[in-house]
Amino acid sequence: MAYIFDTNIFIRSKNEMPMDIWPTFWARFKEMVNSGQIFTSVKVKDEIDKGKDELTEWVKNNAPKSFFLSLDADVMSHYTATQNWARSNPLYNQQALNTFAHVADAYLVATAAAKQMTLVTYEASSPFSKKRVMIPDACIALGVRYCDLNTVLKEMGIKI
């Protein structure tokens, strides 16, 4: 099974498990990144790069280029379907739709759908949200499996 990671997995890990205090976690995370079982989108890399911090450096030094999935034609076809679903939902306001169209979220859902991957995020479903399109709600609508990091660690048999 392959997994695609949301930006919040990296950021929350950096914030809650600082690299200088949790070296074992980060060593295992590096192993996961290099295992060929977990990936992320080039859009997530763009978001991480904006931070210009230790996470940016960690990704630069520990993630192979193959870790970052590109936006190929199949992904972009699913991206269109993802956007069409969001726009057809009368709950979302225009700001929510604009944000969903430009951040990594819709691209992650599209990539997971195109590549039949599980999307890994800390976001929670909020089907009545008007101000934000949540990744789990898009996943549910498009038939994409999603879970959190602890689920991935269990499924991969990783103990830290």
Secondary structure, DSSP 8 states (H G I E B T S, - for coil): --EEE-HHHHHHHHHHS-TTT-HHHHHHHHHHHTTTSEEEEHHHHHHHHHH-SHHHHHHHHH--GGGEE---HHHHHHHHHHHHHHHH-TTS-HHHHHHHHHSHHHHHHHHHHHHT-EEE-S----TT-SS---HHHHHHHHT--EE-HHHHHHHTT---
